[in-house]
């Protein structure tokens, strides 16, 4: 059976609900403990409890929407792809500060993320310690289960490095009374990433290529994650400025070699199938967080609580959610294409595409829509007057909670169509069992293309890989005009990159643009900018381009050192004062 369907059984057998007052104090309670591991079923329950950390519904706060596994706030709102949304600037001001680069160490959403992730690591450590104690003769899956949990643990450490840079590494066998003696500057970013990648590769050796339970981590997923980590590791940074100072070509070649060895995946036929339940564990899914609804657990199921706040709202909207996480106008503009269907790299010098205009009677239309756009624009973004998925009652309207502050566009990705019987029509609004893809096959194609471009040795293969992703978008069923389904809803035109002019510099621009357009709103954008060493330049260009649309950007600026969040002051206090603050922020 799907592993998503066994979470509830596991969690009713275990009261795994808290880290206590300290961030790693997370012992399983109740009927199962590390000393009660004779029963093979008990082993699987502990392993399942490690998988359950992906849902983030544990620890003291139980608020995954503020500390999301999807990284909608940490990776997209913090970048140039999305606005915070919601009721206004003071509604979840902690995320507003991320959006405007006004982050301080006392931001509770930083402490909550740190706390929750270390709770997940603690639960993985507990499961591994317990598994290490059992005799393999009593559980033939011992090595496989340990490897699965190691991959989950590595995922969480990778998250911490991307978010906070300077983090403490808690060894599996470290006694709890020594946690406060572990410094957060013992290892560099590159050392952390090297350890994570090596552990993923080692875990892959104990994993099968496929698993009988959909959702269980397999060898190919571990290898894919190792390739991703090595890609990050290859961009070596100055530890004081976070600037990229060199790119390790040996690591890039290892990325290529690892991805070349991963077989059995292919792109889904249509981009929009990424948001359909019947394809969620299909050919493109490499590693996904498994969600479910109506499974007997509280509140209707183990749904994607990370996106709880993000369903659309407003007049005529089929849902009445909280309206957070809205696509930026800059992202919309980035989907413009030229006469050949290729991206317009200097789009920020042009007027806004598809801006909403009102007449004297309050009727609205979209202005500046005669140009060409990539069809993924309307696969990803819900724009006024445009058909919203397969919803037939009305086209997408002004479905934004506070349009005066955030404009009129919402998100289409990660939601089922409103009329779907598989989507909630009450609270939690729009919730479904749709998985969250941590790594999909399109990622691997683009990771390999990126490595080849930076190696500079096979630009032609990189072009073909990028074109493979674009070709899927080209073949997808375009969104149709709501009132005339014989017409497209916009002038969609997407072309493939030609050989002519395909230099390394042009290829790099193409790859980075493709990564943005294909992966928009998936929680990765800011981390990509930091990896490439262009976060400061990109964000300040974005603030300058958007400040006329979003008044609250008037004084926003991104400074050197803000590539990583500050170490939360609460965690500094927990350490007894031994943690060191990240560069770019005042010392403790």
C-alpha positions as CSV (number, residue, x, y, z in Angstrom):
1,X,0.0,0.0,0.0
2,X,1.1,3.6,-0.4
3,X,3.2,4.8,2.5
4,X,0.9,7.8,2.9
5,X,-1.8,5.5,4.0
6,X,0.2,4.0,6.9
7,X,1.1,7.3,8.6
8,X,-2.1,7.5,10.6
9,X,-1.7,3.9,11.9
10,X,1.9,4.7,12.9
11,X,1.0,8.0,14.7
12,X,-1.8,6.5,16.6
13,X,0.5,3.8,17.9
14,X,3.1,6.5,18.9
15,X,2.6,9.7,20.7
16,X,5.5,11.4,18.8
17,X,4.3,15.0,19.5
18,X,7.0,17.2,20.7
19,X,10.6,18.2,21.2
20,X,10.1,19.4,24.7
21,X,11.6,22.7,25.7
22,X,14.8,22.0,23.8
23,X,15.1,21.7,20.0
24,X,16.4,18.1,20.0
25,X,14.5,16.6,22.9
26,X,12.2,14.4,20.9
27,X,11.9,10.9,22.4
28,X,9.1,8.7,21.2
29,X,6.6,8.3,24.1
30,X,3.9,5.8,24.9
31,X,3.9,2.2,23.7
32,X,7.2,2.3,21.7
33,X,10.7,3.4,22.7
34,X,14.2,2.8,21.7
35,X,14.5,-0.1,24.1
36,X,11.4,-1.9,22.8
37,X,12.5,-3.1,19.4
38,X,12.0,-6.8,19.3
39,X,8.8,-6.6,17.3
40,X,9.5,-6.0,13.5
41,X,6.2,-4.0,13.3
42,X,7.6,-1.6,16.0
43,X,10.6,-1.0,13.8
44,X,8.5,0.0,10.9
45,X,6.5,2.3,13.1
46,X,9.6,4.1,14.1
47,X,10.7,4.4,10.5
48,X,7.3,5.7,9.5
49,X,7.5,8.3,12.3
50,X,10.7,9.6,10.5
51,X,8.7,9.8,7.3
52,X,6.0,11.7,9.1
53,X,8.4,14.6,9.8
54,X,7.8,15.7,6.2
55,X,4.3,16.7,7.3
56,X,5.8,19.0,10.0
57,X,2.7,18.5,12.2
58,X,4.7,17.8,15.4
59,X,6.7,19.7,18.0
60,X,5.2,22.2,20.4
61,X,3.7,24.7,17.9
62,X,2.0,22.3,15.4
63,X,1.9,25.1,12.9
64,X,3.4,23.8,9.6
65,X,1.9,26.7,7.6
66,X,4.3,29.1,9.4
67,X,7.3,26.7,9.1
68,X,6.4,25.0,5.8
69,X,8.1,22.0,4.3
70,X,7.2,23.5,0.9
71,X,9.4,26.6,1.7
72,X,6.8,28.9,0.1
73,X,7.9,31.7,2.4
74,X,11.6,30.9,2.8
75,X,12.3,30.1,-0.9
76,X,9.7,32.1,-3.0
77,X,8.4,35.1,-1.0
78,X,12.0,35.8,0.0
79,X,12.9,35.8,-3.7
80,X,11.5,37.6,-6.7
81,X,8.7,35.1,-7.5
82,X,6.1,35.9,-4.9
83,X,4.4,38.3,-2.5
84,X,3.5,37.3,1.0
85,X,-0.2,38.1,0.5
86,X,-2.8,37.7,3.2
87,X,-4.4,40.6,4.9
88,X,-1.6,43.1,4.5
89,X,1.9,44.0,5.6
90,X,1.3,43.3,9.3
91,X,-0.5,40.0,8.8
92,X,2.3,37.5,9.5
93,X,4.8,40.4,9.7
94,X,7.6,37.8,10.1
95,X,7.1,36.8,6.4
96,X,6.8,40.4,5.4
97,X,10.2,41.0,6.8
98,X,11.5,38.1,4.7
99,X,9.9,39.6,1.6
100,X,11.5,43.0,2.2
101,X,14.9,41.8,3.4
102,X,14.4,43.3,6.9
103,X,15.2,40.1,8.8
104,X,16.2,40.1,12.4
105,X,17.4,37.2,14.7
106,X,14.3,37.5,16.8
107,X,12.0,36.6,14.0
108,X,9.9,33.7,15.4
109,X,9.4,32.0,12.0
110,X,13.1,31.5,11.8
111,X,13.3,30.0,15.3
112,X,10.2,27.8,14.5
113,X,11.8,26.5,11.3
114,X,15.1,25.7,13.1
115,X,13.2,24.0,15.9
116,X,11.0,21.9,13.7
117,X,13.8,20.8,11.5
118,X,15.9,19.7,14.4
119,X,12.9,17.9,15.8
120,X,12.8,16.0,12.5
121,X,16.5,15.2,12.8
122,X,16.0,14.0,16.4
123,X,13.3,11.6,15.3
124,X,15.5,10.2,12.6
125,X,18.4,9.8,15.0
126,X,16.1,7.9,17.4
127,X,14.9,5.6,14.6
128,X,18.5,4.9,13.4
129,X,19.7,4.2,17.0
130,X,16.9,1.7,17.5
131,X,17.4,0.0,14.1
132,X,21.1,-0.3,14.8
133,X,20.3,-2.4,17.9
134,X,18.2,-5.1,16.3
135,X,19.4,-8.3,14.8
136,X,19.1,-8.3,11.1
137,X,17.8,-11.9,11.3
138,X,14.7,-10.6,12.9
139,X,14.1,-7.9,10.3
140,X,15.4,-8.5,6.8
141,X,14.7,-4.9,5.9
142,X,17.0,-3.5,8.5
143,X,19.6,-2.0,6.1
144,X,17.0,-0.7,3.8
145,X,15.0,1.0,6.6
146,X,18.1,2.6,8.0
147,X,19.1,3.9,4.6
148,X,15.6,5.4,4.1
149,X,15.8,7.3,7.4
150,X,19.3,8.5,6.6
151,X,18.0,10.1,3.4
152,X,15.3,11.9,5.4
153,X,17.8,13.0,7.9
154,X,20.1,14.3,5.1
155,X,17.2,16.2,3.6
156,X,16.7,18.1,6.9
157,X,20.4,18.9,7.3
158,X,20.5,20.1,3.7
159,X,17.5,22.4,4.5
160,X,19.3,23.8,7.5
161,X,22.5,24.5,5.5
162,X,20.5,26.3,2.8
163,X,18.6,28.3,5.3
164,X,21.1,29.1,8.1
165,X,24.6,28.2,6.8
166,X,26.1,28.0,10.3
167,X,24.5,25.1,12.0
168,X,25.4,22.5,14.7
169,X,25.8,18.9,13.6
170,X,24.3,16.5,16.1
171,X,25.9,13.1,15.7
172,X,23.5,10.1,16.0
173,X,25.1,8.8,19.1
174,X,25.7,12.2,20.8
175,X,24.3,12.1,24.4
176,X,21.5,14.6,24.9
177,X,23.3,16.3,27.8
178,X,26.1,17.3,25.3
179,X,23.8,19.1,22.8
180,X,24.5,22.5,24.2
181,X,28.3,21.9,23.8
182,X,28.1,21.6,20.0
183,X,29.2,24.7,18.2
184,X,27.5,25.9,15.0
185,X,30.8,27.0,13.4
186,X,32.6,23.6,13.7
187,X,32.0,22.9,10.0
188,X,31.9,25.1,6.9
189,X,29.0,25.1,4.4
190,X,31.1,23.0,2.0
191,X,32.0,20.5,4.7
192,X,28.4,20.1,5.7
193,X,27.4,19.6,2.1
194,X,30.2,17.1,1.5
195,X,29.1,15.0,4.5
196,X,25.4,15.1,3.4
197,X,26.3,14.1,-0.2
198,X,28.6,11.3,1.0
199,X,25.9,9.9,3.4
200,X,23.3,10.0,0.6
201,X,25.6,8.0,-1.7
202,X,26.4,5.5,1.0
203,X,22.7,5.1,1.9
204,X,21.9,4.5,-1.8
205,X,24.1,1.4,-1.7
206,X,21.6,-0.2,0.8
207,X,18.5,0.8,-1.1
208,X,16.6,-1.0,-3.9
209,X,16.0,0.7,-7.2
210,X,12.2,0.5,-6.6
211,X,10.1,-0.1,-3.5
212,X,6.7,-1.9,-3.2
213,X,5.2,1.0,-1.3
214,X,4.8,4.1,-3.4
215,X,6.5,6.9,-1.5
216,X,9.2,4.9,0.1
217,X,12.7,6.2,-0.7
218,X,14.6,4.1,-3.2
219,X,18.1,4.1,-4.5
220,X,17.4,6.4,-7.4
221,X,15.9,9.0,-5.1
222,X,19.0,8.9,-2.9
223,X,21.3,9.3,-5.9
224,X,19.2,12.2,-7.2
225,X,19.4,14.0,-3.9
226,X,23.2,13.4,-3.8
227,X,23.5,15.0,-7.2
228,X,21.5,18.0,-6.0
229,X,23.6,18.5,-2.9
230,X,26.9,18.2,-4.9
231,X,25.6,20.8,-7.3
232,X,25.2,23.2,-4.4
233,X,28.6,22.2,-3.0
234,X,30.3,22.9,-6.3
235,X,29.6,26.6,-6.0
236,X,32.3,27.4,-3.3
237,X,31.6,30.5,-1.3
238,X,33.6,33.0,0.7
239,X,32.6,32.3,4.3
240,X,32.6,36.0,5.2
241,X,30.7,37.4,2.3
242,X,28.8,34.4,0.9
243,X,30.1,35.4,-2.6
244,X,30.8,32.5,-5.0
245,X,34.5,32.5,-5.4
246,X,35.0,29.3,-7.5
247,X,33.1,26.5,-9.1
248,X,34.5,23.0,-8.5
249,X,34.5,21.2,-11.8
250,X,35.3,17.8,-10.3
251,X,32.0,18.1,-8.3
252,X,30.1,19.2,-11.4
253,X,31.4,16.2,-13.3
254,X,30.2,14.0,-10.4
255,X,26.8,15.6,-10.7
256,X,26.7,14.6,-14.4
257,X,27.9,11.1,-13.7
258,X,25.4,10.5,-10.9
259,X,22.4,11.7,-13.0
260,X,23.6,9.7,-16.0
261,X,23.3,6.6,-13.8
262,X,19.7,7.3,-12.8
263,X,17.3,5.5,-15.1
264,X,13.5,4.9,-15.3
265,X,12.1,8.4,-15.2
266,X,10.5,10.6,-17.9
267,X,8.6,13.9,-18.0
268,X,4.9,13.7,-17.8
269,X,3.2,14.4,-21.1
270,X,1.5,17.7,-20.0
271,X,2.9,20.2,-17.4
272,X,-0.6,20.5,-15.8
273,X,-0.5,16.8,-14.9
274,X,1.9,17.8,-12.1
275,X,-1.2,19.0,-10.2
276,X,-3.4,16.0,-10.8
277,X,-3.8,13.2,-8.3
278,X,-3.6,10.4,-10.8
279,X,-0.1,11.4,-11.9
280,X,1.4,12.3,-8.5
281,X,3.6,9.1,-8.1
282,X,4.0,8.8,-11.9
283,X,7.0,8.9,-14.2
284,X,8.3,12.3,-13.2
285,X,8.2,11.9,-9.4
286,X,11.6,11.1,-8.0
287,X,11.1,12.0,-4.3
288,X,7.8,13.3,-3.0
289,X,6.1,14.1,0.3
290,X,3.1,11.8,0.5
291,X,-0.2,13.4,1.6
292,X,-3.7,12.0,2.1
293,X,-7.2,13.1,3.1
294,X,-10.1,11.4,4.7
295,X,-7.7,8.8,6.2
296,X,-9.2,8.8,9.7
297,X,-6.8,11.4,11.1
298,X,-7.8,14.7,12.6
299,X,-9.1,17.6,10.5
300,X,-9.9,15.5,7.5
301,X,-6.5,13.9,6.8
302,X,-2.8,14.3,6.5
303,X,-3.1,17.0,3.9
304,X,-0.5,19.6,2.9
305,X,-0.8,21.8,6.0
306,X,2.2,23.8,4.8
307,X,-0.1,25.4,2.2
308,X,-3.0,25.8,4.6
309,X,-3.0,29.6,4.3
310,X,-2.5,29.8,0.6
311,X,-5.9,29.0,-1.0
312,X,-7.4,31.9,-2.9
313,X,-10.3,34.1,-1.8
314,X,-12.2,37.2,-2.8
315,X,-15.5,38.1,-4.6
316,X,-16.9,35.2,-6.5
317,X,-14.1,32.9,-5.5
318,X,-15.1,29.2,-5.0
319,X,-12.9,29.1,-1.9
320,X,-12.6,31.5,1.0
321,X,-9.0,30.9,2.2
322,X,-6.4,33.2,3.7
323,X,-4.9,34.4,0.4
324,X,-1.2,34.1,1.2
325,X,1.5,33.3,-1.3
326,X,0.8,35.3,-4.5
327,X,2.9,35.4,-7.7
328,X,4.8,38.6,-8.3
329,X,4.2,40.8,-11.3
330,X,7.9,40.3,-12.1
331,X,7.4,36.6,-12.4
332,X,4.5,37.2,-14.8
333,X,6.7,39.5,-16.8
334,X,9.4,36.9,-17.0
335,X,7.1,34.6,-19.0
336,X,7.1,36.9,-22.0
337,X,8.7,35.5,-25.1
338,X,10.0,37.0,-28.4
339,X,8.9,36.3,-31.9
340,X,10.7,33.0,-31.8
341,X,9.1,31.9,-28.5
342,X,12.3,32.4,-26.6
343,X,12.5,34.2,-23.2
344,X,12.9,38.0,-23.1
345,X,15.9,38.3,-20.8
346,X,15.5,42.1,-20.5
347,X,11.8,41.9,-19.6
348,X,12.3,44.4,-16.7
349,X,12.9,47.2,-19.2
350,X,9.4,46.7,-20.6
351,X,5.9,47.6,-19.4
352,X,4.1,45.1,-17.1
353,X,2.4,42.3,-19.0
354,X,-1.3,41.7,-18.3
355,X,-1.8,44.4,-15.6
356,X,-5.4,44.9,-14.5
357,X,-7.2,48.1,-15.7
358,X,-10.6,49.4,-14.5
359,X,-13.0,51.6,-16.3
360,X,-15.3,54.2,-14.7
361,X,-18.0,51.5,-13.9
362,X,-15.5,49.3,-12.1
363,X,-15.2,46.8,-15.0
364,X,-11.8,45.4,-15.4
365,X,-9.6,44.1,-18.3
366,X,-6.0,43.0,-18.8
367,X,-3.8,45.6,-20.4
368,X,-0.7,45.0,-22.6
369,X,-1.5,41.4,-23.6
370,X,-0.7,41.5,-27.3
371,X,2.8,40.1,-26.9
372,X,3.8,36.4,-26.8
373,X,4.0,34.5,-23.5
374,X,5.2,31.1,-22.4
375,X,2.2,28.9,-21.9
376,X,3.5,28.0,-18.4
377,X,2.4,31.5,-17.3
378,X,-1.2,30.3,-17.2
379,X,-0.3,26.8,-15.9
380,X,1.3,28.4,-12.9
381,X,-0.6,31.6,-12.2
382,X,-4.3,32.4,-11.8
383,X,-4.9,35.7,-13.7
384,X,-8.1,37.6,-13.8
385,X,-10.4,36.9,-16.8
386,X,-8.4,33.7,-17.6
387,X,-9.8,30.2,-17.2
388,X,-8.9,28.7,-13.8
389,X,-8.0,25.0,-14.5
390,X,-11.2,23.2,-15.4
391,X,-13.6,25.4,-13.4
392,X,-16.6,26.3,-15.6
393,X,-18.7,28.6,-13.5
394,X,-16.7,31.7,-14.1
395,X,-13.2,32.7,-15.2
396,X,-10.6,33.6,-12.5
397,X,-11.6,37.0,-11.0
398,X,-10.2,39.4,-8.5
399,X,-9.5,36.5,-6.1
400,X,-7.1,38.1,-3.8
401,X,-7.8,39.0,-0.2
402,X,-6.0,42.4,-0.2
403,X,-5.7,43.4,-3.8
404,X,-4.9,47.0,-2.9
405,X,-1.6,45.8,-1.4
406,X,-0.8,42.7,-3.5
407,X,-2.5,43.1,-6.9
408,X,-4.9,40.6,-8.5
409,X,-3.0,37.4,-9.3
410,X,-3.1,34.1,-7.5
411,X,-1.4,30.7,-7.7
412,X,-2.6,27.7,-9.8
413,X,0.1,25.3,-8.9
414,X,-0.4,22.7,-6.1
415,X,-4.2,23.0,-6.2
416,X,-6.9,20.8,-7.7
417,X,-9.6,22.5,-9.7
418,X,-12.2,24.0,-7.4
419,X,-15.0,21.7,-8.6
420,X,-13.0,18.5,-8.1
421,X,-14.6,16.1,-5.6
422,X,-11.1,15.4,-4.3
423,X,-10.7,19.0,-3.1
424,X,-12.2,20.3,0.1
425,X,-15.0,22.8,-0.4
426,X,-14.9,23.9,3.2
427,X,-12.1,24.3,5.7
428,X,-9.3,23.7,5.2
429,X,-10.0,25.4,1.9
430,X,-9.0,23.6,-1.2
431,X,-7.1,20.9,0.7
432,X,-6.4,17.6,-1.1
433,X,-4.2,14.6,-1.0
434,X,-1.9,16.0,-3.7
435,X,1.8,15.1,-3.0
436,X,4.5,17.7,-2.7
437,X,7.4,16.9,-5.1
438,X,10.8,17.4,-3.5
439,X,12.6,16.3,-6.7
440,X,11.1,15.6,-10.1
441,X,12.7,14.4,-13.3
442,X,12.7,17.9,-14.8
443,X,15.0,18.9,-12.0
444,X,17.5,16.3,-12.9
445,X,17.5,17.4,-16.5
446,X,18.1,21.0,-15.5
447,X,20.7,20.1,-12.8
448,X,22.7,18.1,-15.4
449,X,22.3,21.0,-18.0
450,X,23.6,23.4,-15.3
451,X,26.6,21.3,-14.6
452,X,27.5,20.8,-18.3
453,X,27.2,24.6,-18.9
454,X,29.5,25.4,-16.0
455,X,31.9,22.7,-17.1
456,X,31.8,24.2,-20.6
457,X,32.6,20.9,-22.2
458,X,29.3,19.9,-23.7
459,X,27.1,22.9,-24.3
460,X,25.2,21.1,-27.0
461,X,23.9,18.4,-24.7
462,X,22.9,21.1,-22.2
463,X,20.9,22.8,-25.0
464,X,19.1,19.5,-25.7
465,X,18.3,18.9,-22.0
466,X,16.8,22.4,-21.6
467,X,14.9,22.0,-24.9
468,X,13.5,18.7,-23.6
469,X,11.9,20.6,-20.7
470,X,10.7,23.4,-23.0
471,X,9.3,20.9,-25.5
472,X,7.0,19.4,-22.8
473,X,5.6,22.8,-22.1
474,X,5.2,23.3,-25.9
475,X,3.2,20.1,-26.3
476,X,1.0,20.7,-23.2
477,X,-2.6,21.6,-23.8
478,X,-2.8,25.4,-23.7
479,X,-5.3,27.3,-21.5
480,X,-8.4,28.2,-23.6
481,X,-10.4,31.4,-23.6
482,X,-13.2,31.0,-21.1
483,X,-15.9,32.2,-23.5
484,X,-14.5,30.6,-26.7
485,X,-12.7,27.3,-26.2
486,X,-11.5,27.3,-29.8
487,X,-9.1,30.2,-28.9
488,X,-6.1,30.2,-26.6
489,X,-6.5,32.5,-23.6
490,X,-3.3,34.4,-24.6
491,X,-0.8,34.6,-27.4
492,X,1.2,31.5,-26.3
493,X,4.5,30.9,-28.1
494,X,7.3,28.8,-26.8
495,X,10.3,27.9,-29.0
496,X,13.3,25.7,-28.6
497,X,16.8,27.1,-28.3
498,X,18.7,26.9,-31.7
499,X,22.4,25.9,-32.0
500,X,23.3,29.3,-33.4
501,X,24.5,31.7,-30.7
502,X,24.5,29.0,-28.0
503,X,27.6,30.3,-26.2
504,X,28.4,29.5,-22.5
505,X,27.2,32.9,-21.4
506,X,23.9,32.7,-23.3
507,X,23.4,29.1,-22.2
508,X,23.9,30.1,-18.6
509,X,21.2,32.8,-18.9
510,X,18.9,30.3,-20.7
511,X,19.4,27.7,-17.9
512,X,18.7,30.1,-15.1
513,X,15.7,31.4,-16.8
514,X,14.4,27.9,-17.5
515,X,14.9,26.9,-13.9
516,X,12.7,29.9,-12.8
517,X,9.9,29.4,-15.3
518,X,9.7,25.6,-14.9
519,X,10.1,25.6,-11.1
520,X,8.2,28.7,-10.2
521,X,6.5,28.7,-6.8
522,X,8.1,25.3,-5.9
523,X,10.1,26.8,-3.0
524,X,13.5,26.7,-4.7
525,X,14.0,30.1,-6.3
526,X,15.9,32.0,-3.5
527,X,18.2,29.0,-2.9
528,X,19.0,29.0,-6.7
529,X,20.0,32.7,-6.6
530,X,22.3,32.1,-3.6
531,X,23.9,29.1,-5.3
532,X,24.6,31.1,-8.4
533,X,25.9,34.0,-6.4
534,X,23.4,36.5,-7.8
535,X,21.0,37.0,-5.0
536,X,22.0,40.6,-4.2
537,X,21.9,41.7,-7.8
538,X,18.7,40.0,-8.6
539,X,16.8,41.1,-5.6
540,X,17.8,44.7,-5.8
541,X,16.8,44.8,-9.5
542,X,13.5,43.2,-8.5
543,X,12.8,45.8,-5.8
544,X,13.6,48.6,-8.3
545,X,11.3,47.1,-10.9
546,X,8.5,46.4,-8.5
547,X,8.4,49.4,-6.2
548,X,5.9,51.2,-8.4
549,X,3.5,48.2,-8.0
550,X,4.2,47.4,-4.4
551,X,4.6,50.5,-2.3
552,X,6.2,48.6,0.6
553,X,9.2,47.9,-1.6
554,X,10.1,51.6,-1.7
555,X,12.8,51.3,0.9
556,X,13.6,47.6,0.4
557,X,17.2,46.6,-0.3
558,X,19.2,43.4,-0.2
559,X,22.6,43.6,1.5
560,X,25.6,41.3,1.4
561,X,25.3,38.6,4.1
562,X,21.5,38.2,3.8
563,X,22.0,35.2,1.6
564,X,21.4,33.2,4.8
565,X,19.0,33.8,7.6
566,X,20.5,34.9,10.9
567,X,20.9,32.3,13.6
568,X,17.8,32.7,15.8
569,X,18.4,34.4,19.1
570,X,16.4,31.8,20.9
571,X,18.8,29.1,19.6
572,X,21.8,31.2,20.7
573,X,20.3,31.3,24.2
574,X,19.7,27.5,24.1
575,X,23.4,27.0,23.3
576,X,24.5,28.9,26.3
577,X,26.1,31.6,24.2
578,X,28.5,29.5,22.1
579,X,26.7,29.9,18.7
580,X,28.3,32.4,16.3
581,X,26.1,34.7,14.2
582,X,26.2,34.6,10.4
583,X,28.1,37.3,8.6
584,X,25.9,40.2,7.6
585,X,24.1,40.4,11.0
586,X,25.2,42.0,14.3
587,X,27.2,39.6,16.5
588,X,25.4,38.2,19.5
